[in-house]
């Protein structure tokens, strides 16, 4: 799938490019990125491109005007990427393949690419290059697993689903059967739990054999280990958190990646410590960025502060930092909304607005 990205903000281009390149379940080639629409149009006249990711509101030209020129070439698909939801109707009036709101989350991007891939012209009998990573796991907030055809894997039972996740999470080492039983069937007698494990392993093997994997689970000396190549948003998040330094781009990538806590909707006790650890690490990185970064770009810092309060909603320091930021940007209406939100939130638990927050807000309002 040959792709071009057009957006007048380079940081948005870089973040989208990074996310696209991580989606190893698709065969993607990014042919070009452009901050100037006219340069992109000249390029597209001479290059074969399948999909164009196109911003709508750009400084030099409106994205809908660009799209109208592109649709003269019926083979190019347009996926709009914008912060402005009000243009959605116009976007689909010109037969856009999809419409994504910024910041683009990976799950939504995958759906858009799947839609675009279905519309690609047939390639005859050309054999596709085999991929090392056949499966993709989305694990942040909620879970789904995609196979090589980008189809969502269906699970016979909840325990089959949980066993896969448990073995995948511990994929670097074999797991003893008694340890698995203790984690997944803690309330059953051993013989009953062992029988359940045997049945669940059989069903899990069948899931992957149906998807072309002959030896998905290895059993040696009562130890089970997953033998399936899976890429994931979890691995991407770990890679981002492990970076020694963060800039606007890596922070935006982190915000896009961290849609929520690890397996938050699954309710697994064995995942709780990982959830807490990742949340703490994300908050540490974001807090470090907003307190030390010297970027001229205000948007990543605002996104960080909003995410920090989303993850730790009663943190008074985060409330202060957000209000202080809005005051520095002279966003009066946003300051008023922010203060009212803080006041309402704290009143629900019987707490007054902290004196420092009260003081900087009313000082700003009097002076503005």
Secondary structure as the mmCIF struct_conf table of DSSP 4:
data_model
#
loop_
_struct_conf.conf_type_id
_struct_conf.id
_struct_conf.beg_label_comp_id
_struct_conf.beg_label_asym_id
_struct_conf.beg_label_seq_id
_struct_conf.end_label_comp_id
_struct_conf.end_label_asym_id
_struct_conf.end_label_seq_id
STRN STRN1 UNK A 2 UNK A 6
BEND BEND1 UNK A 8 UNK A 8
HELX_RH_AL_P HELX_RH_AL_P1 UNK A 10 UNK A 22
TURN_TY1_P TURN_TY1_P1 UNK A 24 UNK A 25
BEND BEND2 UNK A 26 UNK A 26
STRN STRN2 UNK A 29 UNK A 34
BEND BEND3 UNK A 35 UNK A 36
HELX_RH_AL_P HELX_RH_AL_P2 UNK A 37 UNK A 46
BEND BEND4 UNK A 47 UNK A 47
BEND BEND5 UNK A 50 UNK A 50
STRN STRN3 UNK A 51 UNK A 54
BEND BEND6 UNK A 56 UNK A 56
STRN STRN4 UNK A 57 UNK A 57
BEND BEND7 UNK A 59 UNK A 61
STRN STRN5 UNK A 62 UNK A 62
HELX_RH_AL_P HELX_RH_AL_P3 UNK A 63 UNK A 70
TURN_TY1_P TURN_TY1_P2 UNK A 71 UNK A 72
BEND BEND8 UNK A 73 UNK A 73
TURN_TY1_P TURN_TY1_P3 UNK A 74 UNK A 75
STRN STRN6 UNK A 77 UNK A 82
BEND BEND9 UNK A 83 UNK A 83
HELX_RH_3T_P HELX_RH_3T_P1 UNK A 85 UNK A 87
HELX_RH_AL_P HELX_RH_AL_P4 UNK A 88 UNK A 93
TURN_TY1_P TURN_TY1_P4 UNK A 94 UNK A 95
BEND BEND10 UNK A 97 UNK A 97
STRN STRN7 UNK A 98 UNK A 101
BEND BEND11 UNK A 102 UNK A 103
HELX_LH_PP_P HELX_LH_PP_P1 UNK A 104 UNK A 105
HELX_RH_AL_P HELX_RH_AL_P5 UNK A 106 UNK A 119
BEND BEND12 UNK A 120 UNK A 120
HELX_LH_PP_P HELX_LH_PP_P2 UNK A 121 UNK A 122
TURN_TY1_P TURN_TY1_P5 UNK A 124 UNK A 125
HELX_LH_PP_P HELX_LH_PP_P3 UNK A 126 UNK A 130
BEND BEND13 UNK A 132 UNK A 132
STRN STRN8 UNK A 135 UNK A 138
STRN STRN9 UNK A 140 UNK A 140
BEND BEND14 UNK A 141 UNK A 142
STRN STRN10 UNK A 144 UNK A 146
TURN_TY1_P TURN_TY1_P6 UNK A 148 UNK A 149
BEND BEND15 UNK A 150 UNK A 150
HELX_LH_PP_P HELX_LH_PP_P4 UNK A 151 UNK A 151
STRN STRN11 UNK A 152 UNK A 152
HELX_LH_PP_P HELX_LH_PP_P5 UNK A 153 UNK A 154
BEND BEND16 UNK A 156 UNK A 157
HELX_RH_AL_P HELX_RH_AL_P6 UNK A 158 UNK A 169
TURN_TY1_P TURN_TY1_P7 UNK A 170 UNK A 172
BEND BEND17 UNK A 173 UNK A 173
STRN STRN12 UNK A 175 UNK A 176
HELX_RH_AL_P HELX_RH_AL_P7 UNK A 177 UNK A 184
TURN_TY1_P TURN_TY1_P8 UNK A 186 UNK A 187
BEND BEND18 UNK A 188 UNK A 188
HELX_RH_AL_P HELX_RH_AL_P8 UNK A 190 UNK A 209
TURN_TY1_P TURN_TY1_P9 UNK A 210 UNK A 212
BEND BEND19 UNK A 214 UNK A 214
STRN STRN13 UNK A 217 UNK A 220
TURN_TY1_P TURN_TY1_P10 UNK A 221 UNK A 222
STRN STRN14 UNK A 223 UNK A 226
STRN STRN15 UNK A 230 UNK A 232
HELX_RH_AL_P HELX_RH_AL_P9 UNK A 233 UNK A 241
TURN_TY1_P TURN_TY1_P11 UNK A 242 UNK A 242
BEND BEND20 UNK A 244 UNK A 244
HELX_RH_AL_P HELX_RH_AL_P10 UNK A 248 UNK A 257
BEND BEND21 UNK A 260 UNK A 261
STRN STRN16 UNK A 262 UNK A 262
TURN_TY1_P TURN_TY1_P12 UNK A 263 UNK A 266
HELX_RH_3T_P HELX_RH_3T_P2 UNK A 269 UNK A 271
HELX_RH_AL_P HELX_RH_AL_P11 UNK A 272 UNK A 292
BEND BEND22 UNK A 296 UNK A 296
HELX_RH_AL_P HELX_RH_AL_P12 UNK A 298 UNK A 311
BEND BEND23 UNK A 312 UNK A 312
TURN_TY1_P TURN_TY1_P13 UNK A 313 UNK A 314
HELX_RH_AL_P HELX_RH_AL_P13 UNK A 316 UNK A 328
TURN_TY1_P TURN_TY1_P14 UNK A 329 UNK A 330
HELX_RH_AL_P HELX_RH_AL_P14 UNK A 332 UNK A 347
TURN_TY1_P TURN_TY1_P15 UNK A 348 UNK A 350
HELX_LH_PP_P HELX_LH_PP_P6 UNK A 352 UNK A 354
HELX_RH_AL_P HELX_RH_AL_P15 UNK A 355 UNK A 367
#
